[in-house]
Amino acid sequence: MSKYNASVLPAYERPVLQVLQDRLREPRRFIQVISGPRQTGKTTLARQAIKSLKVAAHYASADDPVFAGGAWIQQNWETARVLMGTRKGTEGLLVLDEVQKMPDWAEQVKKLWDQDAVSGRRLKVVLLGSSALLVRKGAGESLAGRFEVIHVPHWSYGEMRSAFDWSMDQYVYYGGYPGAASLVSDGPRWAKYISESLIETTLAKDVLMLARVDKPALLRRLFGLACEYSGQILSYQKMLGQLQDAGNTTTLAHYLELLKGAGLVMGLQKYAGDKARQRGSSPKLQVLNNALMTASRGISLEDTRKDGSKWGRLVESCVGSHLVNSLGGENSEVFYWRDSQHEVDFVVKRGSSVASIEVKSGRNREYPAGAGIFAREFHVRKSLLIGEEGISLENFLSKPAANWL
């Protein structure tokens, strides 16, 4: 039976909780921005932080069906001020969830924050958002010098194993959505939950309503293509052919960035040691949670496990998502590499350090592994092999990616 409880999430299952608590206990005043995909525990983290700090606190969500339009932020800010009181030395905490849904939210927050600075109020503020791209953009433009960011990624294998006693095969197939874990015994119901409650909600609320998308049907088809071809390299021209659209490659690249910002899929660029050459490369499509690949396929875990090619793709995508999610706040970038004859599954650049990662998953490779050739061409600090004859998949996924690099 699962140990998971949506309202009481043990700190060891989301280590970022301790980071948030430690920051909120600091005497200095700043705005804490928490961003990440839907269903990763951001709201639960904030509620637990409120309970642990024992200060006057107020929580409000712009996802609620009724809120006071453009005055919503100011009204909730005033509520937090009243709860905090005027006694000298009193601290307060305001948590605003899905804040990016409010028009001009960053400018409003800046105005109210600066008012508190002038009046000496010690109100600390936490802003939660499910669209990392929009939250960071808004904060960076209007709140410069006033905020810090904590990124909450998809759940790792270690977290799903701790919370649900999941096996490695379950994690590779079902991915890291804790809210769907109780449904895996009913495959069709699980798949419907992923498709309707997570994918559709994210596309409709976090992408299409919050960013300019001139071709929403194209964006949806691009998302489906990225899930179908995760782990494979596709040129933008080939994508347009697959999508049967007369659009342009710039539009596809922009839409991939929006999908990445919503925590769904992304396109890894080819490592070239040169930013301009990297930007011009064909992307390697990568889901950020394996559930996005398997929910639409209608093939059970057992049948997928028997198909070496399909399982190999899932394993490679699982390694890629672990690298991207785990290294999201580590000043790191994840790439792939391929020359005319050889390929490296993943390349991680951290500062000036470069590591190559090969995944031995059992699938038939289109190109031979090229870690040795890559190492001769670039200054490589580490070359890792994941799978048979190397680091076991379970061992690799059980630890933050930075531990191996």
C-alpha positions as CSV (number, residue, x, y, z in Angstrom):
1,M,0.0,0.0,0.0
2,S,1.3,3.5,-0.9
3,K,2.7,5.7,1.8
4,Y,1.8,8.8,-0.3
5,N,-0.5,11.4,1.1
6,A,-1.1,14.5,-1.0
7,S,-1.4,16.8,2.0
8,V,1.4,15.3,4.1
9,L,4.4,14.8,1.9
10,P,7.5,13.6,3.8
11,A,10.6,15.8,3.2
12,Y,12.7,12.9,2.1
13,E,10.4,12.4,-0.9
14,R,10.8,16.0,-2.0
15,P,14.2,17.2,-0.8
16,V,13.5,20.7,-2.1
17,L,11.2,21.2,0.9
18,Q,14.2,21.6,3.1
19,V,15.7,24.1,0.8
20,L,12.5,26.2,0.9
21,Q,12.2,26.0,4.6
22,D,15.9,27.0,5.1
23,R,15.5,30.0,2.8
24,L,12.3,31.2,4.5
25,R,13.9,31.1,7.9
26,E,16.7,33.5,6.8
27,P,16.3,37.0,8.3
28,R,16.7,38.7,5.0
29,R,13.7,39.6,2.9
30,F,13.3,38.4,-0.7
31,I,10.7,36.9,-3.1
32,Q,11.0,33.1,-3.5
33,V,9.8,31.9,-6.9
34,I,9.0,28.2,-7.2
35,S,8.4,27.0,-10.7
36,G,7.9,23.6,-12.3
37,P,5.5,21.3,-14.1
38,R,2.0,20.5,-12.9
39,Q,1.6,17.7,-10.4
40,T,5.1,17.9,-9.0
41,G,4.1,19.0,-5.5
42,K,4.7,22.7,-5.5
43,T,1.5,23.6,-3.7
44,T,2.1,20.8,-1.1
45,L,5.6,22.1,-0.5
46,A,4.3,25.6,0.1
47,R,1.6,24.4,2.5
48,Q,4.1,22.3,4.4
49,A,6.5,25.3,4.6
50,I,3.6,27.4,6.1
51,K,3.0,24.8,8.8
52,S,6.6,24.4,9.7
53,L,7.5,28.1,10.0
54,K,4.7,29.0,12.5
55,V,4.3,32.5,11.3
56,A,1.2,34.5,10.2
57,A,0.6,33.2,6.7
58,H,-1.9,33.5,3.8
59,Y,-2.2,31.2,0.8
60,A,-4.3,32.0,-2.4
61,S,-4.4,30.4,-5.8
62,A,-5.3,32.0,-9.1
63,D,-6.4,28.5,-10.2
64,D,-9.5,28.9,-8.0
65,P,-12.7,29.3,-10.1
66,V,-13.5,32.7,-8.6
67,F,-11.0,35.5,-8.0
68,A,-11.2,39.3,-8.0
69,G,-9.9,40.0,-11.5
70,G,-7.0,42.4,-11.7
71,A,-7.3,43.3,-8.0
72,W,-6.6,39.7,-6.9
73,I,-2.9,40.2,-6.0
74,Q,-3.4,43.4,-4.1
75,Q,-6.4,42.0,-2.1
76,N,-4.4,38.9,-1.0
77,W,-1.4,41.0,-0.2
78,E,-3.5,43.2,2.0
79,T,-5.0,40.1,3.7
80,A,-1.4,38.9,4.5
81,R,-0.5,42.3,5.9
82,V,-3.6,42.3,8.2
83,L,-2.8,38.7,9.4
84,M,0.8,39.7,10.1
85,G,-0.3,42.7,12.2
86,T,1.7,45.8,12.9
87,R,3.6,44.7,15.9
88,K,7.3,45.6,15.6
89,G,9.4,42.6,14.5
90,T,6.5,40.5,13.3
91,E,7.1,38.4,10.2
92,G,4.5,37.2,7.8
93,L,4.3,34.9,4.7
94,L,2.2,35.3,1.6
95,V,2.0,32.4,-0.9
96,L,0.5,33.2,-4.4
97,D,-0.1,30.0,-6.5
98,E,-0.4,30.1,-10.3
99,V,0.5,33.7,-10.2
100,Q,1.5,33.9,-13.9
101,K,-2.2,33.7,-14.7
102,M,-2.8,37.3,-13.5
103,P,-2.2,40.1,-16.0
104,D,0.8,42.3,-15.2
105,W,1.5,40.1,-12.1
106,A,5.2,41.0,-11.9
107,E,4.6,44.7,-12.0
108,Q,2.0,44.4,-9.2
109,V,4.2,42.3,-7.1
110,K,7.1,44.8,-7.5
111,K,4.9,47.7,-6.5
112,L,3.6,46.0,-3.4
113,W,7.0,44.6,-2.4
114,D,8.6,48.0,-2.6
115,Q,5.8,49.5,-0.5
116,D,6.6,47.0,2.2
117,A,10.3,47.8,2.0
118,V,9.6,51.5,2.5
119,S,7.2,50.9,5.4
120,G,9.5,48.3,7.1
121,R,7.0,45.4,6.8
122,R,8.7,42.0,7.1
123,L,6.3,40.1,4.8
124,K,8.0,37.3,2.9
125,V,6.5,36.2,-0.4
126,V,6.5,32.9,-2.3
127,L,5.2,32.8,-5.9
128,L,4.3,29.5,-7.4
129,G,3.9,28.9,-11.2
130,S,3.5,25.9,-13.4
131,S,4.9,27.6,-16.5
132,A,8.6,28.0,-15.7
133,L,9.2,29.9,-18.9
134,L,6.6,32.6,-18.2
135,V,7.4,32.9,-14.5
136,R,11.1,33.4,-15.0
137,K,10.5,35.9,-17.8
138,G,8.1,38.0,-15.8
139,A,10.3,37.9,-12.7
140,G,13.5,38.7,-14.6
141,E,11.9,41.7,-16.3
142,S,10.3,43.4,-13.3
143,L,11.7,41.8,-10.1
144,A,15.4,42.0,-10.8
145,G,17.4,41.8,-7.5
146,R,14.3,40.9,-5.5
147,F,13.9,37.2,-6.1
148,E,15.4,33.7,-6.0
149,V,14.2,30.7,-7.9
150,I,13.7,27.1,-6.8
151,H,12.8,24.7,-9.7
152,V,10.7,21.7,-8.8
153,P,11.2,19.0,-11.4
154,H,9.3,15.8,-12.2
155,W,9.6,13.1,-9.6
156,S,12.7,11.0,-9.8
157,Y,12.9,7.2,-9.5
158,G,14.2,7.4,-6.0
159,E,11.2,9.6,-4.9
160,M,8.6,7.3,-6.6
161,R,10.3,4.3,-5.1
162,S,10.2,5.8,-1.6
163,A,6.6,6.9,-1.9
164,F,5.0,4.0,-3.8
165,D,7.5,1.1,-3.6
166,W,7.8,1.2,-7.4
167,S,10.1,-1.1,-9.3
168,M,12.5,0.2,-12.0
169,D,10.3,-1.1,-14.8
170,Q,7.3,0.7,-13.3
171,Y,9.2,4.0,-13.3
172,V,10.5,3.5,-16.8
173,Y,7.0,2.9,-18.1
174,Y,4.7,5.1,-15.9
175,G,7.1,8.0,-15.3
176,G,7.1,10.3,-12.4
177,Y,3.6,11.7,-11.8
178,P,2.7,11.0,-8.2
179,G,-1.0,11.9,-8.6
180,A,-1.4,9.1,-11.1
181,A,0.4,6.4,-9.1
182,S,-2.8,5.0,-7.5
183,L,-4.3,4.4,-11.0
184,V,-1.6,2.2,-12.5
185,S,-3.5,-1.1,-11.8
186,D,-6.1,0.2,-14.3
187,G,-4.2,1.0,-17.5
188,P,-6.9,2.7,-19.5
189,R,-7.9,4.8,-16.5
190,W,-4.3,5.8,-15.8
191,A,-3.8,6.7,-19.5
192,K,-7.0,8.8,-19.5
193,Y,-5.9,10.7,-16.4
194,I,-2.5,11.5,-17.9
195,S,-4.1,12.6,-21.2
196,E,-7.0,14.7,-19.8
197,S,-5.9,15.9,-16.4
198,L,-2.2,16.5,-17.1
199,I,-1.4,16.9,-20.8
200,E,-4.6,18.7,-21.9
201,T,-4.7,20.9,-18.8
202,T,-1.1,21.9,-19.3
203,L,-1.5,22.6,-23.0
204,A,-4.7,24.6,-22.5
205,K,-3.8,26.5,-19.3
206,D,-0.1,26.8,-19.3
207,V,0.8,27.2,-23.0
208,L,-2.2,28.2,-25.2
209,M,-3.7,30.7,-22.7
210,L,-0.4,32.3,-21.6
211,A,1.7,32.7,-24.7
212,R,1.1,33.7,-28.3
213,V,0.5,30.6,-30.3
214,D,-0.7,31.4,-33.9
215,K,-1.1,27.7,-34.8
216,P,-2.4,25.8,-31.7
217,A,-3.2,22.7,-33.8
218,L,0.4,22.6,-35.0
219,L,1.7,22.9,-31.4
220,R,-0.5,20.0,-30.3
221,R,0.7,17.9,-33.2
222,L,4.3,18.8,-32.4
223,F,3.8,17.7,-28.9
224,G,2.4,14.3,-30.1
225,L,5.3,13.9,-32.5
226,A,7.9,14.7,-29.7
227,C,6.3,12.0,-27.6
228,E,6.2,9.5,-30.4
229,Y,9.8,10.1,-31.4
230,S,11.4,10.8,-28.0
231,G,15.1,9.8,-28.1
232,Q,15.3,10.3,-31.9
233,I,16.9,13.1,-33.9
234,L,14.6,14.9,-36.4
235,S,15.4,17.9,-38.5
236,Y,12.8,20.7,-38.4
237,Q,12.1,20.0,-42.1
238,K,11.3,16.4,-41.4
239,M,9.1,17.5,-38.6
240,L,7.1,19.8,-40.9
241,G,6.7,16.9,-43.3
242,Q,5.5,14.6,-40.6
243,L,3.1,17.3,-39.3
244,Q,1.9,18.1,-42.8
245,D,2.1,21.8,-42.2
246,A,3.4,24.6,-44.4
247,G,4.9,26.5,-41.3
248,N,8.5,27.4,-40.8
249,T,11.3,26.0,-38.7
250,T,11.4,29.1,-36.5
251,T,7.8,28.5,-35.4
252,L,8.6,24.8,-34.5
253,A,11.7,25.8,-32.5
254,H,9.6,28.4,-30.6
255,Y,6.8,25.9,-29.9
256,L,9.4,23.4,-28.6
257,E,10.6,26.1,-26.2
258,L,7.0,26.7,-24.9
259,L,6.5,23.0,-24.4
260,K,9.8,22.8,-22.5
261,G,8.8,25.7,-20.3
262,A,5.6,23.8,-19.4
263,G,7.6,20.8,-18.4
264,L,6.4,18.5,-21.2
265,V,9.0,17.9,-24.0
266,M,12.1,19.6,-25.4
267,G,14.6,19.4,-28.2
268,L,18.2,18.7,-27.2
269,Q,20.7,20.4,-29.4
270,K,23.8,18.9,-30.9
271,Y,26.9,19.6,-28.9
272,A,29.4,21.5,-31.1
273,G,31.4,23.6,-28.6
274,D,30.0,26.6,-30.5
275,K,26.7,28.2,-29.6
276,A,25.9,29.3,-33.1
277,R,26.4,25.8,-34.5
278,Q,24.4,24.3,-31.7
279,R,21.4,26.5,-32.4
280,G,21.4,25.5,-36.1
281,S,21.4,21.7,-35.4
282,S,18.6,19.2,-35.7
283,P,17.0,18.6,-32.3
284,K,16.9,15.3,-30.5
285,L,13.3,15.1,-29.2
286,Q,13.1,14.4,-25.4
287,V,10.1,13.9,-23.2
288,L,10.5,15.2,-19.6
289,N,8.4,12.4,-18.1
290,N,8.0,9.0,-19.6
291,A,4.3,8.9,-18.9
292,L,3.9,11.3,-21.8
293,M,5.2,8.6,-24.2
294,T,3.3,5.6,-22.9
295,A,-0.1,7.1,-22.1
296,S,-1.1,7.5,-25.7
297,R,0.3,4.2,-27.0
298,G,-2.3,1.8,-25.6
299,I,0.4,-0.9,-25.0
300,S,0.7,-2.4,-21.5
301,L,3.9,-2.4,-19.5
302,E,4.1,-6.2,-19.9
303,D,3.9,-6.1,-23.7
304,T,6.2,-3.1,-24.0
305,R,8.8,-4.9,-21.9
306,K,8.8,-7.8,-24.4
307,D,9.6,-5.5,-27.3
308,G,13.3,-4.7,-27.1
309,S,13.2,-1.7,-29.4
310,K,10.2,0.0,-27.7
311,W,11.7,-0.7,-24.2
312,G,15.1,0.5,-25.3
313,R,13.5,3.8,-26.4
314,L,11.8,4.2,-23.1
315,V,15.0,3.5,-21.2
316,E,17.0,6.0,-23.2
317,S,14.2,8.7,-22.7
318,C,14.2,7.9,-19.0
319,V,17.9,8.6,-18.7
320,G,17.5,11.8,-20.8
321,S,14.6,13.1,-18.6
322,H,16.6,12.3,-15.4
323,L,19.5,14.3,-16.7
324,V,17.4,17.3,-17.7
325,N,15.2,17.3,-14.6
326,S,18.0,16.6,-12.1
327,L,20.3,19.2,-13.5
328,G,17.7,21.9,-14.0
329,G,19.2,24.1,-11.2
330,E,22.8,23.1,-11.6
331,N,24.0,25.6,-14.2
332,S,24.2,22.7,-16.7
333,E,23.1,21.9,-20.3
334,V,22.2,18.6,-21.8
335,F,23.0,17.9,-25.5
336,Y,23.5,14.9,-27.9
337,W,26.3,14.5,-30.4
338,R,26.5,12.8,-33.8
339,D,29.0,13.0,-36.7
340,S,28.5,11.3,-40.0
341,Q,29.1,7.8,-38.6
342,H,29.0,7.8,-34.7
343,E,26.7,9.1,-32.0
344,V,26.8,9.9,-28.3
345,D,23.4,9.6,-26.6
346,F,23.9,12.5,-24.2
347,V,26.5,15.2,-23.5
348,V,26.4,17.2,-20.3
349,K,28.2,20.6,-20.0
350,R,28.6,22.0,-16.5
351,G,30.7,25.2,-16.6
352,S,33.8,24.2,-18.6
353,S,33.4,20.5,-17.8
354,V,32.1,18.1,-20.4
355,A,30.8,14.5,-19.9
356,S,29.6,12.0,-22.4
357,I,26.9,9.4,-21.5
358,E,26.1,6.3,-23.5
359,V,22.9,4.2,-22.7
360,K,23.1,0.5,-23.4
361,S,19.4,-0.3,-23.6
362,G,19.1,-3.2,-25.9
363,R,17.7,-1.3,-28.9
364,N,19.3,-1.5,-32.3
365,R,21.3,1.6,-32.8
366,E,21.2,3.6,-36.1
367,Y,24.8,4.8,-35.5
368,P,27.6,3.0,-33.5
369,A,28.4,4.5,-30.1
370,G,31.0,7.2,-30.5
371,A,32.3,8.1,-27.0
372,G,35.9,7.5,-27.9
373,I,35.7,9.6,-31.0
374,F,33.9,12.4,-29.1
375,A,36.5,12.3,-26.4
376,R,39.3,12.8,-28.9
377,E,37.5,15.8,-30.5
378,F,36.5,17.5,-27.3
379,H,38.0,17.9,-23.9
380,V,35.9,15.3,-22.0
381,R,36.1,15.0,-18.2
382,K,34.1,11.8,-17.9
383,S,32.7,9.1,-20.2
384,L,29.8,7.1,-18.6
385,L,28.2,3.9,-19.7
386,I,24.6,3.3,-18.4
387,G,23.3,-0.3,-18.6
388,E,24.9,-3.6,-19.1
389,E,28.7,-3.6,-18.4
390,G,28.4,-0.1,-16.9
391,I,26.5,1.7,-14.2
392,S,23.2,-0.1,-13.7
393,L,20.1,1.9,-14.8
394,E,18.7,1.6,-11.3
395,N,21.8,2.8,-9.6
396,F,22.1,5.8,-12.1
397,L,18.5,6.9,-11.6
398,S,18.6,6.5,-7.8
399,K,21.0,9.4,-7.4
400,P,21.0,13.0,-8.7
401,A,22.8,13.2,-12.0
402,A,25.3,15.7,-10.6
403,N,26.6,12.8,-8.3
404,W,27.9,11.0,-11.4
405,L,29.5,14.1,-13.1
